[in-house]
């Protein structure tokens, strides 16, 4: 098994990724008192400064939560590149030069089990997907990105094409499992921590799936487009939750030719962020379980509709 999959399927990594997503999505559902008691029990680290959804589940466009989304996943991508660079693993899957088309034979949407069909997930249909890709191309064109706040870009991606990519490529996990409800921490149970629990439907496992890196390297490339159009980003204050990152020097001693067009310096002495979390898994489990449950919808189901995104791209209310 690859070192990357081993690293990503650690219980600690899984809990941190799930916690990062659910705390910013569920924070506004808690009352002020509940938020205070959460802070008292678990400290401020996982109390999101910029929740990404309103109380009723609407994505928030005006508080820069989308900037946190872009930064945190950029750090995850750097961490993954660092892990493979110091192992004998192949490079991570890179979609920075473009998302797979609706009929790409290498990346077919899984539609086999009864619960994972094109009827339940319209994203899996080629006609629907063609339109999604068109809209993503429009959203991320230089003309559209010029003058768009970074946080707006992050939110339009997170609750648009990103959520739909998870659903399009989501499948029953390799170990045959599906987990409900999706925001609750799983009991300590080897089933959920097996490397084979890798479904893109669940933030507890999505980052174990190799296509996760395709999705997030494409997103990361859009951040590079943003910088070309609007200037260099200062990521100061972007939220990583209880994860901290430090710069890690490493050499690209296996000079894979995947190392194209990163916006940072190439070659020796390359610095990558490395993720680290001091919290023990018991604390993370308790904190996740303290958050209000999702109702009928789970992670990656909260979305901005394509119609909403089209309207926003015309009205550009952030201007
Ligand atoms: Cu994520």
Boltz pocket constraint, residues with backbone or C-beta under 6 A from the ligand:
constraints:
  - pocket:
      binder: B
      contacts: [[A, 17], [A, 21], [A, 73], [A, 203]]
      max_distance: 6.0
